[in-house]
Amino acid sequence: MLKWLLIAVVVLLVAAPAAGAATMTSPENALLRQMNTVRAQHGLKPLRFDTRLEQAARFHSREMLSNDVFQHGAFASRMVRFRIQGTLAGENLAWGNGALGTPSGVVAAWLASPEHRANLLRPSFRRVGIGELTGSFLGHGGVRVVTADFAG
């Protein structure tokens, strides 16, 4: 089985905090638990799930999967469209299958990249939305496409 993982990162300054609650999918929940386990290991507070960030993240994952592209795209415009507020926003992307598409595989890859690690372990990021979808992507089947949108 082919195993692929690609990741990307972006950070953006935005306006004041927003919160919310919604239902996460099981894979999104597992990824959030893994992210918060790593944050706890570094003495950081856990990320809280945010509805608007989740909507933005799922929208972007769906867009990447549908268009067979792996890029942040118009991140700032997406944050405005979904009314994301806070002092800072950032985004980590990943796609992979097999072990690399699991929550621990995605988080390990993010930790190995300085920019992704910075987003994941940024103390000022307190909220997150995760969009994780599975499908055929860039010629590979059973791929998980992940967007994690952070805000502080």
Helices and strands as residue ranges (DSSP letters): E 5-12, H 26-41, E 48-49, H 51-67, H 75-81, E 89-96, G 98-101, H 103-112, H 114-120, E 127-137, E 140-151
